[in-house]
Amino acid sequence: MMMERYGGALLQYAHRLVGDIHTAEEICQDTLLKAWQHGDRFRQEGHLQAWLFRVARNRAIDLLRRRRYAAEEPLGHSVSRSPGHLEEEAERALMTEALLGALAELSPQYRVVIELRFFRDLGYREIAERLAIPIGTVKSRLNYGLKGLARILERRRIAGDVCSN
């Protein structure tokens, strides 16, 4: 059940962080295994989802660090990645974590539409069919959800055009 519900979004998230589908699959499997091992700790759906993405993010960062250290020469010069690239990866991971935290604060009716649109890359018609709601409702929920997400991020003082689509 957990794999069906979160597996696709978790895999896409991990893939965006590490840029390699095989590593992303490993991260996804590790994350779901950890959730299964600690399943008794979670009573509410929103907390589980936020926790899953946080575990995946931490695992991705660990793997990226290992890659960086493995690619360093004995004199400490990086062969594969510049410091600027690593900073971009870390910034992207932090922004993703902030977005997921803000997303968890949204009402479920808005959150699910945003997740289906941006994490599962579904079109309006597909979302409408999956949720059994009119396309106009999908569009309005997406609009209100993104505005709510922007307000949450602004309240948290997270800059950028994160919620523009």
N, C-alpha and C positions, 0 to 999 in steps of 0.2 A: 504494500500500500504506500509506504513512504517513498519507494523508488518511483512508483507511478505518479505520485503527486508532485514530488520535488526533483526527481532525477533529471528531467530534461532541462529545467532552468538551472539547476546546479551544474550540470555538464557545460552548458553554454557559458555560464559565469566563469567556471574554471578555465575553459578554453580561451576566453577573452583575456584572462590574467596571464596565462603561461604561453599561449600561442601554439600549443601542440596538443592535438586531440588525444594522443595516447597518454600523455602526462595528465591531461584533464580527466580522462577516464579513471586513472589511478587516484587522483584527488577525490573524485566523486565517490568511488568505491570506499576509500578510507573514511570519508566523511559519513557516509551512510552506515558503515560498520560501527563507527564510534557512536552514532546516534542510536543504533540498535543496542549497543552495549550499555548505554546510559539512558535508555528509553523511559525508565521509571521517574526521571527527573522532570519530565515535561507534562504539563497538564493542559496548557493552552496552545492552540495552533500557532498564533503569531510569534510566540516566544521560540517555538521549535524552528520555525522558518528562519528567523533572524540568527539563531544559534547555528543552524546548518551552514548558512552563508559565511558566518564568522569563522567557523572551523575550516571551511574550504579555503577561505582567504588566507588564514594562518598557514595552512598546509602549502598553498601556492607560494607564499613568501619564503617558507623554509626551502622549498625546492629551487626557487630562483636563487636564493643565497648559495645553496650547494652548487648550482651550475656556475655561479660567478666564481666561487672559490676553486672549483675544479678547473676552470679556464685560466686561472692566474698562473703566470710564469713564476719561477723561483724568486725572481727579483721583485715580484709584486706588481708587475705590469699586467693589466688585463688584456687578454688576447681577443675575446669575443665581444665584450660590451664596454662602451664608454661609461664614465660615471654619470653623464647626462641621461643616457638611456636607462640606467638603473633607477635614477631619480624619477624619470617619467613613469616607469613601472610601479614604483612605490606610490607615487601620487595618484595614479590610476586606481591602484588597489584601495587607497584611503578614500578616494571619492566614491568608489563602488560601495565600500562599507557604509559611508555616510548616506548614500542613496538608499541602500537596503534598510538601514535603520529608520530613515524617514518614511520609507514605504510601509514599514511595519506599523507606523502610527496612523496610516490612512484607514478610513472605513473599508471593510472588506469589499463592498460593492465597487469601490474605485480601485482598490489594490488589485483585485483579480483581473480587471480589464487592462490595467497597466502591465501586469505580469504577462498576460497572454499576448499583448501587442508587442512589447519590447523584449521580453525574455524568451518567448516562444515564437516570436516573429509571425504571428497570425494576422491576417487581414481583418477588416471590420466585419465582413460577411461571416468569416469563420468564427469569430468571437461571438457574434450574434447567434449563430447556430448552436455553438457549444453552450452558451448561457441561456438560450431560449428567450432572447430579448430582441426588440427591434434594433436595426442598425443605427437609427437616430439615437437610441438610448446608449448604445456603445459609444458613439461619438461624444455625446454630452458627458457621460461618465469619465471618458478619457480626458476631456477638456477640464472638467472640475477636479479630477484626480491630479492632473499635472499642475493645476493652479494650487491645489492643496499641498502638493509635494514641494512646490517652489516656496510657499509660505513657511513650511516646516524648515526647509534648508536655510531660508533667510533668517528665521528665528534662531537657528543654530549658528548663524553667521558663516555659512558656507557660500563662498562666492562662485560666480561663473554662470554660464547659460546652460546649466545642467538639464533643465526641464524643457528646453525648446526641442520641437520635433520636426 
